[in-house]
Amino acid sequence: MCLHASWKCPISNHSGGCARVGCIPGLKIDAIKRDEDDNRVLECAVAGRADLIVSGDRDLTELKSFRGIGIVRPADFDRIIQEKPVPPRE
């Protein structure tokens, strides 16, 4: 799953991805107190079984990981990809 501020959610037509409207009814995460919207990103990542969250948001990146999901900044993700490219899908 990849959410980006310029991405439009096909369900809600909101910018910034489905994290703005919530992902899974009943899944409520309250790990970040300072910015409640960041918890929606975590909810979507958990529900979508994400391997990694790529974000420039300080509240998210300070966590470093959440429930086994790594959280990295875009520059770090770029370095990871260059070091270990993702194989093409068959």
N, C-alpha and C positions, 0 to 999 in steps of 0.2 A: 504494500500500500504506500502510496506517495501522495502527500498533501502539500500543496504549494500555494502561496498567497494569490497567485495569478490563475489558479485552477478554478473552474466553476463546477459546482456540484450539480450533477444531472437531476438530482431529486429535488433540491430546494432552489437551485439557480443562484445560490449565494456564492460570492467569491470566497476563496480561502478554504474550500473543501467542505466536506460533510461534517467536519469537526465542529462547525458553527451550529449545526442543528442536532448533533448527537448521532450516535451510530447504532447502538443496541439498546432498546428499551430495557430498563431494569439494571443496566450496568452503570454504576455510579462510582467514580473514582474521585477522591478528594485529597490528592497528594500535594497539590500546590495551592497554598492559601492566598498568595498575593495576586494571582491572576487566574480566576476560575476557568476562563476559556482554555487555558493550557491543559486542564484536566480532560477536556473533550478530545484533545489530540491523543492523550494517553488512553482514553477509552477506546478510540478508534484503532489505535495501534494494538491494544490487547485483543479487541474483538476480531481484528483482521489478522491476528497472529503474525504481526510484523517482526522482522528480524532486526530492523534498525529504524530509528527516527532521525532524520536529518533536519536540523533546525538552527536558526540563528538566535532563537529566543533564549535569553539568559536563564530564565527560571527552569526551562526544560534542560538545557545543557549542563546546568549545575548538578542535576540528578545523576548524570553520566550513564545511568541505566535504570530501567523500571521493569520489574517482573521478568527479568532476563532479556529485555529488549534494550540494545545499546542506543545511546543518544549522543550524536556527534554534530559538530558544526559543519557547514557546507565545505569549508576548506579542508577539514579533516577527512570528509567523505571523498573529496577529489583525490587526496593523497592515497586513501585506501584503494580506490578504484584503479589508480595508476600502478600501484604496487601489485595488485591482485585482480586483474580484469575478470569481469563476469563472463563465463562462457556463453556463446549464443545458444538460444533455445532451439531444440530440434523440432 
